[in-house]
Amino acid sequence: MNIHEYQGKAVLKEFGAPVSKGFPAFTVEEADAAARQLPGPLYVVKSQIHAGGRGKGTFKELPAGSKGGVRLARSIDEVRAHAAEMLGNTLVTIQTGPAGKQVNRLYIEDGSDIAREFYLSMLVDRQTSRIAFVVSTEGGMNIEDVAHDTPEKIVTFSVDPVTGVMPLHGRKVAKVLGLSGDLAKQAEKLVGQLYTAFTATDMEMLEINPLIITKDGQLKCLDAKISFDSNALYRHPKIVALRDITEEDAKEIEASKYDLAYIALDGTIGCMVNGAGLAMATLDIIKLYGAEPANFLDVGGGASEEKVTAAFKIITADPQVKGILVNIFGGIMKCDVIARGVIGAVKAVGLQVPLVVRLEGTNVEEGKKIIRESGLNVIPADDLDDAAQKIVKAVKG
């Protein structure tokens, strides 16, 4: 689960991390009121969407060359003007894709005098099962570009969960960033605060870009991009309350109600598969034969008929879907359950597009019989390769 920058900074502040003073705003009037609570004379007006690259983004509704989604303001009138331009308009960044995201809320923040910018992030390293720090002197830039152009400027290290974070980790960050004296002490303290926040709230990723040094010699988190482990949210009702469903795809929200792993994509072939690996292979082979998948959907190993029916309804709700591929290799998942779920969904919502079904594994013959005797116009497939070719051919006519 992702949260907005202002929410992320509030979380970090609870653990003592240094952040600038600021207030969220949902209207121009609230932006005005927020600015009046800040010392000024420099303010920052930040669009709040779940995507990076806001500063370099563009608004669809504004003329080309207009300022991006993060703007400086040197008066309250300028804050109001920026807020009026941003709110309700669609911000397009490198991470939103061409569709962009509508800006429904802003963050009005006290301006900072920046001396230097760094990059610092934390994430779960699945290879070592440890929390890893990623640190670079190249702050304020896309870390992907830094990794591509100057990978030597990125340093990664992990923390042993037995010992937890230690002073040596803070000293390592300070060394990588070239900090000494009081700034090195601040870095050591900050590393401890961030690690505590990460573990205490079950974060999945924390990115601070940039981490800055102000001209008066203070380290400060100037941005905060945070995502949480959705499997641990039951432990954190306060975090769950921060969820902004307007930033999520409606189909993904519906899928979460049934514990379905669903991600909307841009293609025309809807997919229902069991198992993440098989789902990825299904997406790959659809692309191999010249088409694009409309979604990633893993119904899981123990899906019920109700769950399968819900999955099918979610796929058919996408107007971009021109064909559907059901690809089930039954182990724990039984093919007859999938068959009954598909039939129930088709009868409930109707079938307006070609449907290819490939079943294999537990109760496969029973599943095939159920579909065969259903009277539905279903195209059977013998294996994944056969299924992919048939659905692509059917969609392309």
Salt bridges, closest charged atoms under 4 A:
GLU5 OE2 - LYS9 NZ 2.88
GLU5 OE2 - LYS46 NZ 2.79
GLU5 OE1 - ARG54 NH1 3.00
GLU29 OE2 - ARG80 NH2 3.99
ASP32 OD1 - ARG36 NE 2.49
ASP32 OD2 - ARG80 NH1 3.10
GLU78 OE2 - HIS82 NE2 3.66
GLU85 OE1 - ARG71 NH1 2.59
GLU109 OE2 - LYS9 NZ 2.41
GLU109 OE1 - LYS46 NZ 3.06
GLU138 OE2 - LYS153 NZ 3.92
ASP149 OD1 - HIS148 ND1 2.85
ASP160 OD2 - ARG130 NH2 3.47
ASP202 OD2 - ARG235 NH2 2.95
ASP202 OD2 - HIS236 NE2 2.68
GLU204 OE2 - ARG126 NH2 3.93
ASP223 OD1 - ARG54 NH2 3.43
ASP244 OD2 - HIS4 NE2 2.74
ASP244 OD2 - ARG105 NH2 3.33
GLU247 OE1 - LYS101 NZ 3.78
GLU248 OE1 - ARG243 NH2 2.71
ASP249 OD1 - LYS251 NZ 3.27
GLU254 OE1 - LYS257 NZ 3.27
GLU292 OE1 - LYS287 NZ 2.83
GLU305 OE1 - ARG340 NE 3.77
ASP336 OD2 - ARG340 NH2 2.93
GLU366 OE2 - ARG340 NH1 3.98
ASP386 OD2 - LYS390 NZ 3.18
